[in-house]
């Protein structure tokens, strides 16, 4: 038999306490955790089933579909959610009260089915999603360590990129070599995105004007993609002199992702592109100093916008034909966590936030420029954990 | 401006007619299509927004969030679903009646929000999910062509596998080289799976006894994976003499996927493994002949089970420590479509079904054996579109 919970008891308690505190604020007394990212968050592994958080603040009860060999203090082996209530009764374990479900992740049909199975009196479930999002927004020291491991491996991959380039390559050919090196370095490939609307494979390599092709997805940058079934990223552009190549590839080496972008150039590129790239670096270092606990996320956005306006580069900021509405986002198990660094964000920075800042520009005729780093919010500011060289790097020496 | 609908009018009509017919059977008069796979199905591209199918059977109305430059006969540019009703009224376009939503795909919160926005009288939406699933289960000739293109490229990748193997390789190292060759052949990487519970990166390479490690996902085979955050597939097993290596990798080269598995061996392997592999080939060819329109899916399952029982290989069929409950499944835009080839399936085969059959075995001490092919149901039986050699192939000549 294999132990179900891979976190230490102290680590699991840290996480559960945060979730419970967020539940208490919303009057949610019990919860059913059902999504892979949140099951992973609370146990350190993905399994098929549910984590039931009983109303008496006692230990979680694990409702396990698959795999069948996992061991924990309180488990019920289930095939489907119907019947769990009577299993709880048989064992004299606490029944749900003011139950929260992941209504922001569960499908309507499944939420409906879980409500019928767990709340036979016809009451509605409360929404547990935000409690988990908020708990996950501040990382524990153990989670920060995993992110730093990802950041270091991510950096090793990016340092190899100039060696992977060969003259005559297209954007997708370069991307495929980066994917391979990244996988050999231990990248799990999995790119977890909250919400069903966003799709991408391993990340984004944008060469030249393809950076200006608008995509349907809510990423900072677009790109036409290789096929209309997945219209984002590399589109087969031949990498030519005078172009930039922006690389924003998967940093999931540990279950926790770092997000890092670097920009490469082939030969001489336009002066405006150099200027915008340097501004991106400057914005990141300015915001990193400002980003102390208690600062409003939107204040960081406003500062970036102000720096861009002063430089006269507004038309190119966060896209040219289509503009993204944010410059940064939380990151961890998924690529889009709290806090959001956007004009209308109500988030406030806190110790342990992991934030990717990505002030990027699209310069027509040249391509995308700018950088992205992942930072951890500390009492004195934001610590960068993605340390590849930030300046524009020549693909050919 | 770029045309939104990439399908020919005749092709789009074929698909819409099938969806409309399935809606009529359920009393659904209008629909809102919201998920990427279904938006792609009805237009030939992914965009962010909704396809509104009005109650009068007239042309679709496209509600577009992103990208902003798409052109179609009837479009409304939207930022959010609230307010669409008044936009419809202004244009004198038909309002929703007996509205269907994708309740099997939308999150509870989003379905709730769409109901409030589109059904202000408080009526509940009907479930459109199954209508789209059923329409997509029988492919049009155009879709079958895309699947055949994927099948041919998939085959070219698999034929290269023995050249990619080098002595001393682990399963994941071999997988990474297959991923690279596959991507260079045009594989989009994207591996669309319906439902949020299943995750995998580019497919599954299982060496030796790792094939017997149960995973949480509802795939035919498991594998421990490289990390508990993604516990499926290759786990770093060194490929040794006497082992089999089962390869089941991503066949999405066109937006439509083929599903194909082949098994490789290093040196001599156990006689029972040879026997089970041959039985898998025999089951596939027997079922392919039986699989004419009108046959019940469960009858195919029963035939496979009977052949396995007669051979005395039941203990190893579809897993050893943990058994999968199906031997085949529909495939197309997603890897898990209708029909399902399982004991309790109510599906009945029809012309145009694309079905992956995967009768597989796990032989302790050796590994997984068997094959998987994708077939198109024709009036005279199932046509195989994944044509790599089926026999056990030696990794080293």
Interface residues (C-beta under 8 A of the other chain):
Chain A: X6 X35 X36 X40 X44 X45 X46 X47 X48 X65 X66 X67 X68 X69 X101 X103 X104 X105 X106 X107 X108 X109 X111 X112 X127 X129 X172 X173 X176 X177 X179 X180 X183 X184 X186 X188 X189 X190 X192 X196 X197 X199 X201 X202 X214 X215 X216 X217 X218 X222 X226 X227 X228 X229 X230 X231 X254 X255 X321 X322 X333
Chain B: X6 X35 X36 X40 X44 X45 X46 X47 X48 X65 X66 X67 X68 X69 X101 X103 X104 X105 X106 X107 X108 X109 X111 X112 X127 X129 X172 X173 X176 X177 X179 X180 X183 X184 X186 X188 X189 X190 X192 X196 X197 X199 X201 X202 X214 X215 X216 X217 X218 X222 X226 X227 X228 X229 X230 X231 X254 X255 X321 X322 X333
